[in-house]
Each structure stands twice: as structure tokens, then as C-alpha cells.
């Protein structure tokens, strides 16, 4: 049976949300304010795509040299093991991840502010959203940094254990067998570990921006909100990731493939490298500029849904929406409604 109709001043009905409501709301977030949402996402995506595209262009250029002069393949291979080769092959990816860490964190804060107003049908410019979100940037980086520590520590411990086993093993064959089996088991366990904590802390960023909490308090708050509905939150996030992966692939693969083929079979000139880099950057940017806001929208709306279900927050939103409709506009005080003190049920 479909849920009863409810007041809907903005991108979602003000009642506990179903899967369709959340996905539809994420799409409406983009459509309701495309200039701010897509504009900011495109900038963030481009900033993280360019270093990656440049790094890939270096690798493609080395492949072109090997095809045009097979006798140089051995020399090229030795070059790739040099410091320059390693930087050319992996430097772009590392820089891209570093840039992505910064810009996606900033983007999440701004998009969450836009979403907070869009729930009531209000619109906010990118500049206004940034002014509201910039004070929360240190806390956002704190959340991302803590998440990185949580995810990286098991890897470091695993590598240390594997190295110790390899060094203490009597024979190389036994060491290789133990490392292989240990790696397989680690991948399975780590995947479960990653998904568990990724789900538990899924609402930390919205909490930082909308509730004004610090990093640790926001992560504790997210853990509490997910409790009692873990599998539903996990399932929606996993489905969202699969959908975004498909969409991103459809948008980016043609450009990435064209850039790769152009670089490999081109003339090997500077112009060829530039065109290849541009095509790869366009493909990566197109794929990311839609996935960034959609993922942020789903996380923000799931957060709102959990508050509606556990804190009767829909009653607060409905009361505020009725008052704002009576006044005929959505004012900035709507941003304060997200503070937990406004929950109808603690």
C-alpha cells in the first residue's frame, strides 16, 4: 500500500521516505537548482579529473612509443621503473585523489546547505550556500580525516603482518602461500569492515553541516541514527553506488576510450597528448558532475528520513512548511530547524 499523501513544498514529501522518494528527491535537488548544483559539481569534478587525465596521457604516450618502435619497449619498461616513470604513471592519480579529498569535502558542505533549503521548496545560490557552509569546513575535514584513519589502519596492520610472516618464513614457497591466502581472507573481511563503517557514518557530513556538531560528535550522532535501520540504509546506499557506477560509466567511457585510442594510435605529438588529455578529462568530469550531487542528495535525504522515523521530525518540518506557505516565502530560519533541539521526539 502506498504511503498516504503528505505536504510537499519542496523536493520530498514531509513524511518518512521510501526508496522512490529518496531517489526522486536526489534528482529534484539537481533539477531545482541546476546552476548552483551542477555548476559547483562540474568545477569539483574538473579539478579532480585534470591531474588524472594528465597522468593517463603520460602512460598512453609511453604505449604509443612502444607501438611505433617495438625495439624501444624494453627501454620504456625500464624507464617506467625509474622515479620519473613512477611519477608519470601514478603521480596524476595521487594528485587527483588529493584534490578530490579537498574539493569533494567542500562540495558536500555546500550541497548539503542547498538540500536543507530545497526540502522546503527554497532556492539558494552557490555563494549563499558557501557563506553558510564555510564555517563547517574544518569539522567536515575532521570527519573525512577520521574516516580515512578508520579505513587505512587495517591496511597498514595487514601489510605489517604479511611482511613479518614473509620475513620469518623458512621457505619462499611457504611465505608466498601464506601471503596469498592471507590477502584473499583480508579482502573479504576488509570489504565487510569498509561497508559496515561506511554505512554507520553515512550521516556524519549532513550532521556537521545542518546540526553544527563537531567531527566526533557528528560520527556518534550518525551511528545513533543508523541504529535500528542499518540494513535499509546499507541497501539504499549500495543500490545508489551501483546506479551511479552505471551512469558514470555510460557518460565517461566513450570519451575515455576515444582519448585512449587517440593517444595510442595518434602521431605521438604534443597536440595528440593534449587532445587525449582533454577527452579523458571531459569523460571523467561528465561522470563525476552528476554522481557527486546525487550521492550527496541521497545521503542527506536518508539522514532526513531517519530523523523523521526516529524523532518525529516530519511534524517539525510540516509545521514550519505550513507557516512558510502562509507567509509566502522560504526564509533563512528554515536552516535552524535541522538542529536536534527542534525534534518533536528526542
C-alpha positions in Angstrom: 0.0 0.0 0.0 1.5 3.4 -1.0 2.1 5.8 1.9 -0.5 8.5 2.4 -0.2 11.8 0.6 1.7 14.4 2.6 2.6 18.1 2.4 5.3 18.5 -0.3 6.6 22.1 -0.5 9.9 21.0 -2.0 11.9 18.1 -3.3 10.4 15.5 -0.9 7.1 14.8 0.8 7.3 15.7 4.5 6.8 12.2 5.9 9.0 9.1 6.2 10.5 8.4 2.8 10.5 5.3 0.6 13.3 4.4 -1.8 11.5 6.1 -4.7 11.1 9.3 -2.7 14.8 9.4 -1.9 16.0 8.8 -5.4 13.4 11.1 -6.8 14.3 13.8 -4.3 18.0 13.5 -5.2 17.1 14.1 -8.9 14.8 17.0 -7.9 17.7 18.5 -5.9 19.7 18.8 -9.1 16.7 20.0 -11.2 15.5 22.5 -8.7 18.8 24.4 -8.7 20.9 23.2 -11.6 23.0 26.3 -11.9 24.4 26.0 -8.3 24.3 22.2 -8.0 25.7 21.2 -11.4 28.0 24.3 -11.7 29.7 23.5 -8.4 29.8 19.8 -9.1 31.3 20.4 -12.6 34.1 22.6 -11.1 34.9 20.0 -8.4 34.8 17.2 -11.0 37.1 19.1 -13.4 39.6 19.9 -10.7 40.0 16.3 -9.7 39.8 15.0 -13.3 42.6 17.0 -14.9 45.5 15.6 -12.8 44.2 12.1 -13.5 43.9 12.8 -17.2 47.4 14.2 -17.4 48.8 11.1 -15.7 46.9 8.8 -18.0 48.2 10.7 -21.0 51.8 10.1 -19.9 51.0 6.3 -19.8 49.3 6.4 -23.2 52.2 8.2 -24.7 54.6 5.5 -23.5 52.3 2.9 -25.1 52.4 4.9 -28.3 56.2 4.8 -28.3 56.2 1.0 -27.8 53.8 0.5 -30.7 55.7 2.8 -33.1 59.2 1.4 -32.1 58.9 -2.1 -30.6 62.7 -2.2 -30.1 62.3 0.6 -27.5 59.8 -1.4 -25.4 62.5 -2.8 -23.2 63.9 0.6 -22.6 60.5 2.1 -22.0 59.8 -0.6 -19.5 63.0 0.2 -17.6 62.1 3.9 -17.7 58.7 3.2 -16.1 60.6 1.6 -13.1 62.5 4.8 -12.7 61.4 7.6 -10.4 60.2 9.6 -13.5 58.2 6.6 -14.8 56.6 6.0 -11.4 55.6 9.7 -11.1 54.3 9.7 -14.7 52.2 6.6 -14.1 50.9 7.2 -10.6 51.5 10.8 -9.8 48.4 12.0 -11.6 46.2 9.6 -9.7 47.7 10.6 -6.4 47.3 14.3 -7.1 43.7 13.6 -8.3 42.9 11.8 -5.0 44.4 14.7 -3.0 42.4 17.3 -5.0 39.3 15.1 -4.7 39.7 14.9 -1.0 39.6 18.7 -0.7 37.0 19.7 -3.3 34.5 16.9 -2.6 34.6 17.7 1.1 33.9 21.4 0.3 31.2 20.4 -2.3 29.5 18.2 0.2 29.1 21.0 2.7 27.7 23.4 0.1 25.3 20.9 -1.4 24.0 19.9 2.0 23.1 23.5 2.6 21.3 23.7 -0.7 19.4 20.5 0.1 18.4 21.8 3.6 16.6 24.7 1.9 15.3 22.7 -1.1 13.3 20.4 1.3 11.0 23.4 1.9 11.0 24.5 -1.8 13.5 27.3 -1.2 16.4 28.1 -3.5 19.8 29.3 -2.5 22.7 30.5 -4.7 26.1 28.9 -4.6 27.6 32.0 -3.0 24.9 32.0 -0.2 25.4 28.2 0.4 29.1 28.7 0.7 28.7 31.5 3.2 26.5 29.2 5.3 28.7 26.2 5.0 32.3 27.6 5.2 32.2 27.7 9.0 31.7 24.0 9.0 34.6 23.2 6.7 37.1 22.3 9.4 34.6 19.9 11.0 34.0 18.4 7.6 37.7 17.8 7.0 37.8 16.3 10.5 35.1 13.8 9.7 36.8 12.8 6.4 40.2 12.6 8.1 38.8 10.3 10.9 37.1 8.1 8.2 40.4 7.9 6.4 42.2 6.7 9.5 39.5 4.1 10.2 39.8 2.8 6.7 43.6 2.9 6.4 44.7 1.5 9.8 43.6 -2.1 9.0 45.5 -2.0 5.7 48.7 -0.9 7.5 48.3 -3.6 10.1 47.7 -6.2 7.4 50.8 -5.2 5.4 52.9 -5.3 8.6 51.7 -8.8 9.5 52.3 -10.1 5.9 55.8 -8.6 5.9 56.5 -10.2 9.3 55.2 -13.6 8.1 57.3 -13.4 4.9 60.4 -12.4 6.7 60.0 -15.1 9.4 59.1 -17.9 7.0 61.6 -20.7 6.4 61.0 -21.0 2.7 59.9 -18.6 0.0 57.2 -21.0 -1.2 55.5 -21.2 2.2 55.7 -17.5 2.6 54.0 -17.0 -0.8 51.3 -19.4 0.1 50.6 -17.7 3.4 50.6 -14.2 1.8 48.2 -15.3 -0.9 45.8 -16.9 1.4 46.0 -14.0 3.9 45.4 -11.5 1.2 42.3 -13.3 0.0 40.9 -13.5 3.5 41.8 -9.9 4.2 40.0 -8.7 1.1 36.8 -10.4 2.2 37.0 -9.2 5.8 38.0 -5.7 4.8 35.2 -5.3 2.4 32.7 -6.1 5.2 34.6 -3.8 7.5 34.5 -1.0 5.0 30.8 -1.3 4.2 29.9 -1.5 7.9 31.7 1.7 8.9 30.8 3.5 5.7 27.1 2.8 6.5 27.4 3.7 10.2 29.0 7.1 9.5 27.0 7.9 6.3 25.2 10.8 8.0 28.3 12.4 9.7 28.7 15.1 6.9 25.0 16.2 6.9 25.1 16.3 10.7 28.2 18.5 10.7 26.6 21.0 8.3 23.0 21.0 9.3 23.3 20.4 13.1 26.6 22.3 13.7 28.3 19.4 15.5 32.0 18.6 15.7 33.6 15.6 13.9 33.5 13.1 16.7 30.0 14.2 17.9 28.7 14.0 14.3 30.1 10.5 13.9 28.5 9.4 17.1 25.2 11.0 16.0 25.3 9.2 12.7 25.9 5.9 14.4 22.9 6.5 16.6 20.6 7.5 13.7 21.6 4.4 11.7 21.0 2.1 14.7 17.8 0.2 14.2 17.7 0.6 10.4 21.2 -0.5 9.4 20.3 -2.9 6.6 17.9 -0.4 4.9 20.4 2.4 5.0 23.1 -0.1 3.7 20.8 -1.4 0.9 19.9 2.1 -0.3 23.5 3.3 -0.3 24.7 0.2 -2.1 22.0 0.5 -4.7 22.9 4.1 -5.2 26.5 3.3 -5.7 25.6 0.6 -8.3 23.3 3.1 -10.2 25.9 5.8 -10.1 28.6 3.5 -11.3 26.5 2.5 -14.3 25.6 6.2 -15.1 29.1 7.3 -14.7 30.4 4.6 -17.0 27.8 5.4 -19.7 28.9 9.1 -19.6 32.6 8.7 -19.2 33.6 5.5 -21.1 33.1 6.9 -24.7 35.3 9.9 -24.0 37.9 7.9 -22.1 38.0 5.2 -24.8 38.3 7.9 -27.5 41.1 9.6 -25.7 43.0 6.4 -25.1 42.7 5.3 -28.8 43.6 8.7 -30.0 46.7 8.8 -27.8 47.8 5.3 -28.6 47.3 5.4 -32.4 47.9 9.1 -32.9 51.0 10.8 -34.2 52.7 10.9 -30.8 53.0 14.7 -31.0 52.3 17.2 -28.2 48.9 18.0 -29.9 47.9 14.4 -29.7 48.8 14.3 -26.0 46.7 17.4 -25.4 43.7 16.1 -27.3 43.9 12.8 -25.4 44.1 14.5 -22.1 41.2 16.8 -22.9 39.0 13.8 -23.9 39.8 11.8 -20.8 39.2 14.9 -18.6 35.8 15.5 -20.3 34.7 11.9 -19.7 35.8 11.9 -16.1 34.2 15.3 -15.4 30.9 14.3 -17.0 30.7 11.1 -15.0 31.5 12.8 -11.7 29.5 16.0 -12.0 26.3 14.0 -11.8 27.4 11.4 -9.3 28.7 13.9 -6.7 25.4 15.8 -6.1 23.3 12.7 -6.5 25.3 10.8 -3.8 25.3 13.8 -1.5 21.5 14.2 -2.1 20.8 10.5 -1.2 22.9 10.8 2.0 21.2 14.0 3.0 17.7 12.6 2.3 18.4 9.4 4.1 19.5 11.4 7.1 16.2 13.4 7.0 14.3 10.1 6.7 16.0 8.6 9.7 15.2 11.7 11.8 11.5 11.6 10.6 11.3 7.9 11.7 13.1 8.1 15.0 12.4 11.7 16.1 9.1 12.5 14.5 11.0 15.2 12.7 8.4 15.2 9.9 6.0 17.0 12.3 8.5 19.8 12.8 9.0 20.1 9.0 5.3 20.1 8.3 4.6 22.8 10.9 7.4 25.0 9.5 6.3 24.4 5.9 2.7 25.4 6.6 3.9 28.6 8.3 6.2 29.5 5.4 3.5 28.8 2.9 1.2 31.2 4.8 3.9 33.9 4.7 4.5 33.1 1.0 8.3 32.6 1.1 11.0 30.3 2.5 13.2 32.3 4.8 16.6 31.6 6.2 15.2 30.5 9.6 14.4 27.2 7.9 18.1 26.3 8.2 17.8 26.4 12.0 15.1 23.7 12.0 17.6 21.0 11.4 19.1 21.5 14.9 18.2 18.4 17.0 16.6 20.6 19.7 13.7 21.0 17.2 12.9 17.3 17.1 9.3 16.5 18.2 10.6 13.4 20.0 14.2 13.3 21.4 
